[in-house]
């Protein structure tokens, strides 16, 4: 695996050609759809892997049907599939499978997210995949895993978030469960997928063998809810909704300032509470048995939260910020995207960068996370158009003539 070094990713460099990174030299064939599977391969592409995105001819990936759009262009796909080349290929047709047989030996990893058994029905069982590439790594992303009574159930992020117990934690105490405004489980599953592939690549480098990775989106979501199962096992507690209150410290909620701005406060350590008490001029709280310890404050949560609500209502955001920052108390205004774009810290660190795109000119998106000192990743392109690199892959790499490609297009194979 060859590794090139380059400068850290900067806004002026984004889009200036394929970048290097710690995964430079790894090749990934991504036949997955929508978010979780593609996000796994995108994270790898951010760190230098060469990813080829495969979509159905004509309609493309389902993510192209999801808003937001600009002039018919799917903006979500521009980020979800950035740093990838894109081709169209119908794997449901025998000729499509034949083309895949020519492509796959060139790739280290296959990413798919179809229901268990789907690839087998298309003639792409594991034995055939292994025949194409003996040391192939296959990431299989599903809602519920490759085994078990739910293995064939369909589903999307909202289903996995519900069954993992995550949504039951979100919302006001006496209100209905609430969903966040983004498919959190898809993103989390994508992160699990990317690091699992990296681990499998390391194993292959050591032992020379590939393997299958069975990644359940529901299990990924449940995994990040760290203490919920052990709490139920050891204490019999079924954790429920608490609104904006922190489950394990107080005071810690969302407050409105005098000028109607929203602020979040996090006081998860005794030292922070001491600084907070000094900041708001209430050092008496440090000796009051009702508030002296975090356990006591949680038991008397209504009282301590009322104190903080009154304090924030008496201060404008700028005043509250100045006081809390001066005393090193953990807090933040509740940002929207306009706040993020304008924040001087994010600007200096280039948390967002402008990326070249053939359809939209330049577009703004998140920079690579995390940052490597020796082998940084970079963003070299936004997500491709449908079949944008067909000629490059089929013509230049597989040696198909224009006539052969036209014939395949006519039969909707590419």
C-alpha positions in Angstrom: 0.0 0.0 0.0 1.8 3.1 -1.2 1.3 6.3 0.8 2.0 9.8 -0.5 2.4 12.8 1.6 0.8 16.1 1.0 0.1 19.4 2.8 -2.9 19.6 5.1 -6.2 20.1 3.3 -6.9 23.8 2.9 -9.8 25.6 1.3 -7.7 26.8 -1.6 -6.6 23.3 -2.4 -9.9 21.5 -2.3 -10.8 20.2 -5.7 -7.4 20.5 -7.3 -6.9 16.8 -8.0 -7.2 13.5 -6.2 -5.5 13.7 -2.8 -3.3 11.4 -0.7 -3.9 10.1 2.8 -3.3 7.2 5.1 -5.5 5.0 2.9 -3.8 5.9 -0.4 -3.5 2.9 -2.5 -6.7 1.2 -1.2 -9.4 0.7 -3.9 -13.1 0.4 -3.0 -16.0 -0.6 -5.2 -19.1 0.9 -3.7 -22.4 -0.6 -4.9 -24.4 0.5 -1.9 -27.2 3.1 -1.9 -28.5 6.1 0.0 -26.4 7.0 3.1 -24.9 4.4 5.5 -22.9 2.3 3.0 -21.8 5.2 0.8 -20.8 7.2 3.9 -18.4 4.4 4.9 -16.7 4.5 1.5 -16.7 8.3 1.5 -14.9 8.5 4.8 -12.3 6.2 3.3 -12.1 8.4 0.2 -11.5 11.4 2.4 -8.4 9.6 3.7 -7.0 8.8 0.3 -8.8 5.6 -0.8 -9.8 5.4 -4.5 -13.6 4.8 -4.5 -15.7 3.9 -7.5 -19.4 4.5 -7.0 -21.8 2.2 -8.9 -25.4 3.3 -9.6 -28.3 2.0 -11.6 -28.5 3.4 -15.2 -31.0 6.2 -15.5 -32.4 6.7 -12.0 -29.1 6.4 -10.1 -28.8 6.1 -6.4 -32.0 6.7 -4.4 -30.3 9.5 -2.6 -30.7 11.6 -5.8 -34.4 11.6 -5.2 -34.1 13.1 -1.7 -34.1 16.9 -1.0 -32.5 19.3 -1.0 -32.1 20.0 -4.8 -30.9 22.9 -6.8 -31.8 23.0 -10.5 -32.6 19.3 -10.3 -29.2 18.5 -8.8 -29.2 16.4 -5.6 -27.1 18.4 -3.1 -27.0 15.6 -0.5 -25.3 13.3 -3.0 -22.6 15.9 -3.6 -21.4 15.4 0.0 -22.4 11.8 0.6 -20.5 10.6 -2.5 -17.7 13.2 -2.6 -14.1 12.1 -3.6 -15.6 9.3 -5.7 -15.7 8.5 -9.4 -19.1 7.4 -10.6 -20.3 4.8 -13.1 -23.6 3.2 -14.0 -24.1 -0.5 -14.1 -27.1 -2.8 -13.7 -26.0 -5.8 -11.6 -29.4 -7.4 -12.0 -28.6 -8.3 -15.6 -26.1 -11.1 -16.5 -24.1 -8.7 -18.7 -23.8 -6.4 -15.8 -22.4 -9.2 -13.6 -20.0 -10.0 -16.4 -18.7 -6.4 -16.4 -18.4 -6.5 -12.6 -16.2 -9.7 -12.9 -13.8 -7.6 -14.9 -13.9 -4.7 -12.5 -13.8 -6.4 -9.1 -10.3 -8.0 -9.3 -8.9 -4.5 -9.4 -10.5 -3.6 -6.0 -9.6 -4.4 -2.4 -13.0 -3.8 -0.9 -16.7 -4.2 -1.9 -19.3 -2.2 -0.1 -23.0 -3.3 -0.4 -26.1 -2.7 1.6 -28.8 -4.9 0.0 -31.0 -7.2 2.1 -29.3 -10.5 2.9 -29.5 -12.9 -0.1 -30.0 -10.3 -2.7 -26.5 -10.6 -4.2 -26.8 -14.3 -4.1 -29.9 -14.1 -6.2 -28.0 -12.0 -8.7 -25.3 -14.6 -8.9 -22.9 -12.8 -6.7 -22.6 -15.2 -3.8 -19.4 -15.2 -1.7 -17.9 -18.1 -3.6 -18.2 -16.2 -6.9 -16.8 -13.0 -5.3 -13.9 -14.9 -3.9 -13.2 -16.4 -7.3 -13.0 -12.8 -8.7 -10.7 -11.6 -5.8 -9.6 -14.2 -3.3 -8.5 -11.7 -0.6 -11.6 -9.5 -1.1 -13.0 -7.6 1.9 -16.8 -7.3 1.7 -18.7 -4.8 3.9 -22.3 -5.8 4.2 -24.5 -3.1 5.7 -28.0 -4.0 6.6 -30.7 -2.9 9.1 -30.5 -6.0 11.3 -27.6 -8.1 10.2 -27.0 -11.2 8.1 -28.6 -13.6 10.6 -31.6 -13.6 12.9 -35.4 -13.5 12.4 -35.3 -9.8 11.3 -32.5 -10.3 8.7 -34.9 -9.8 5.7 -36.8 -6.9 7.1 -36.6 -3.6 5.1 -35.9 -0.4 6.9 -34.3 3.0 7.0 -32.7 5.1 9.6 -35.9 6.0 11.5 -36.6 2.3 12.0 -33.1 1.5 13.3 -33.2 4.6 15.6 -36.5 3.4 17.0 -35.6 -0.2 17.6 -32.2 0.6 19.1 -33.9 2.6 21.9 -32.4 5.9 20.8 -35.6 7.7 19.9 -37.2 6.6 23.2 -34.6 8.9 24.9 -35.4 11.9 22.8 -38.2 14.4 23.6 -39.9 16.0 26.6 -40.6 13.8 29.7 -44.4 13.8 29.1 -44.3 14.1 25.3 -44.0 11.7 22.4 -40.6 10.4 21.3 -38.9 12.8 18.9 -36.6 12.2 16.0 -33.6 14.4 15.2 -33.7 16.3 11.9 -31.1 14.0 10.3 -30.7 10.2 10.0 -28.2 9.8 12.8 -28.0 6.0 12.6 -26.9 6.2 8.9 -24.0 8.4 9.8 -23.0 6.3 12.8 -23.2 3.1 10.8 -21.0 4.7 8.1 -18.4 5.4 10.7 -18.5 1.9 12.0 -18.2 0.6 8.5 -15.2 2.7 7.6 -13.2 1.7 10.7 -14.2 -2.0 10.2 -12.8 -1.9 6.7 -9.6 -0.3 7.9 -9.3 -3.0 10.6 -9.9 -5.8 8.0 -7.3 -4.2 5.7 -4.8 -4.4 8.5 -5.6 -8.0 9.1 -5.2 -8.8 5.4 -1.8 -7.1 5.4 -0.7 -9.3 8.3 -2.3 -12.6 7.3 -3.1 -12.3 3.6 -6.8 -13.0 3.9 -10.0 -11.1 3.2 -13.2 -11.4 5.1 -16.9 -10.4 5.3 -18.0 -7.7 7.7 -21.6 -8.0 9.0 -22.7 -4.5 10.0 -26.2 -4.0 11.5 -27.3 -0.4 11.6 -29.6 -1.1 14.6 -26.7 -2.7 16.5 -24.4 0.3 15.6 -27.0 2.7 17.0 -27.4 0.6 20.2 -23.7 0.4 20.6 -23.3 4.1 21.1 -25.9 4.2 23.9 -23.2 3.1 26.2 -24.7 2.8 29.6 -28.3 1.9 28.7 -28.1 -1.9 28.7 -25.8 -2.2 31.8 -28.1 0.3 33.7 -31.1 -1.9 33.0 -29.2 -5.1 33.8 -27.8 -3.9 37.1 -30.4 -1.4 38.3 -33.6 -2.5 36.5 -33.9 1.1 35.2 -35.6 1.7 31.8 -34.3 5.1 30.9 -36.9 7.4 29.5 -37.1 10.9 28.0 -35.9 13.9 30.0 -36.2 16.7 27.5 -33.0 18.8 27.4 -31.9 17.7 30.8 -28.6 15.9 31.0 -29.0 12.2 32.2 -25.9 12.3 34.4 -25.2 15.8 35.6 -26.9 19.0 36.8 -27.3 21.8 36.1 -27.2 21.0 32.4 -30.0 22.0 30.1 -31.0 24.5 27.4 -31.8 28.1 28.6 -33.2 31.2 27.0 -31.3 34.5 27.4 -32.9 38.0 27.9 -32.5 38.6 24.2 -34.3 35.3 23.3 -31.2 33.4 22.3 -30.8 29.7 23.3 -27.8 28.5 25.3 -26.7 25.0 26.4 -24.8 24.5 29.7 -22.7 21.4 30.6 -21.5 21.0 34.1 -20.2 17.4 34.3 -17.3 17.9 36.7 -17.1 19.3 40.3 -14.5 21.9 39.2 -16.8 23.2 36.5 -19.7 23.6 39.0 -17.4 25.5 41.3 -16.5 27.9 38.5 -20.1 28.2 37.6 -21.2 29.1 41.1 -18.5 31.8 41.3 -19.5 33.1 37.8 -23.1 33.6 38.7 -22.3 35.0 42.1 -23.8 32.1 44.0 -20.9 30.7 46.0 -23.4 29.8 48.7 -24.4 26.8 46.5 -21.0 25.2 47.1 -21.8 24.7 50.8 -25.5 24.0 50.5 -26.2 20.3 51.0 -28.9 20.4 48.3 -26.3 21.3 45.7 -22.8 20.4 47.1 -22.4 17.2 45.0 -23.6 16.2 41.5 -25.8 13.5 43.0 -27.4 16.0 45.3 -28.0 18.4 42.4 -29.6 15.7 40.3 -31.9 14.8 43.2 -32.8 18.5 43.4 -32.7 19.2 39.7 -35.8 21.4 39.6 -34.3 23.8 42.1 -30.8 24.1 40.5 -32.3 24.4 37.0 -34.7 27.1 38.1 -31.7 29.1 39.5 -29.9 28.8 36.1 -33.1 29.7 34.1 -33.5 32.9 36.2 -29.8 33.8 35.7 -29.9 33.4 31.9 -33.2 35.3 31.6 -31.5 38.2 33.4 -28.6 38.3 30.9 -28.3 38.9 27.2 -26.3 36.3 25.3 -23.2 38.6 25.0 -23.2 39.3 28.7 -23.7 35.7 29.7 -21.0 34.6 27.2 -18.5 37.1 28.6 -19.1 36.0 32.2 -19.1 32.2 31.5 -16.0 32.4 29.2 -14.1 34.5 31.8 -14.8 31.8 34.4 -14.1 28.9 32.0 -17.6 27.3 32.3 -18.6 24.9 29.6 -21.4 26.4 27.5 -22.4 27.3 24.0 -25.1 29.1 22.0 -27.3 26.8 20.1 -25.9 27.2 16.5 -27.7 26.9 13.2 -25.8 26.5 10.0 -25.5 30.2 9.4 -23.8 30.6 12.8 -21.4 27.7 11.9 -20.4 29.3 8.6 -19.7 32.7 10.4 -17.9 31.3 13.4 -14.3 32.6 13.5 -12.9 29.4 15.1 -14.4 27.3 12.3 -13.2 29.8 9.7 -9.6 29.7 11.0 -9.6 25.9 11.2 -11.3 25.6 7.8 -13.9 23.3 9.1 -15.9 24.0 6.0 -14.2 24.2 2.6 -15.2 25.1 -0.9 -15.0 22.2 -3.4 -15.1 22.3 -7.2 -18.1 20.7 -8.8 -18.9 20.3 -12.5 -22.6 20.9 -12.2 -22.7 23.7 -9.5 -19.4 25.4 -9.8 -18.1 25.4 -6.2 -19.9 24.0 -3.2 -19.3 24.3 0.5 -19.0 21.2 2.7 -17.3 19.8 5.8 -13.6 19.3 5.7 -11.9 16.0 6.3 -12.2 14.6 9.9 -9.8 13.7 11.6 -6.6 15.5 10.6 -3.4 13.5 10.2 0.0 15.2 10.7 1.9 13.1 8.2 -0.7 11.7 5.7 -3.6 14.2 5.7 -6.7 13.5 3.6 -8.3 16.0 1.4 -11.4 16.7 -0.7 -10.6 16.6 -4.4 -14.1 16.6 -5.8 -17.8 16.7 -4.9 -20.0 13.7 -5.7 -20.2 12.7 -9.4 -23.1 13.0 -11.7 -24.8 9.8 -12.8 -22.4 7.8 -14.9 -20.0 10.7 -15.1 -16.9 8.4 -15.3 -18.4 5.7 -17.5 -16.1 6.5 -20.4 -13.0 6.8 -18.2 -13.7 3.4 -16.5 -15.2 1.4 -19.3 -13.2 3.0 -22.1 -9.8 3.7 -20.7 -9.6 1.0 -18.0 -11.6 -1.9 -19.4 -10.8 -1.1 -23.1 -14.4 -0.9 -24.3 -14.9 1.0 -27.6 -17.5 3.7 -27.9 -19.6 1.3 -30.0 -19.5 -1.3 -27.3 -20.5 1.3 -24.6 -23.3 2.6 -26.8 -24.7 -0.9 -27.2 -24.6 -1.5 -23.5 -26.3 1.9 -22.9 -29.1 1.0 -25.4 -29.9 -2.1 -23.3 -29.7 -0.1 -20.0 -26.7 -2.2 -18.7 -24.6 0.8 -18.2 
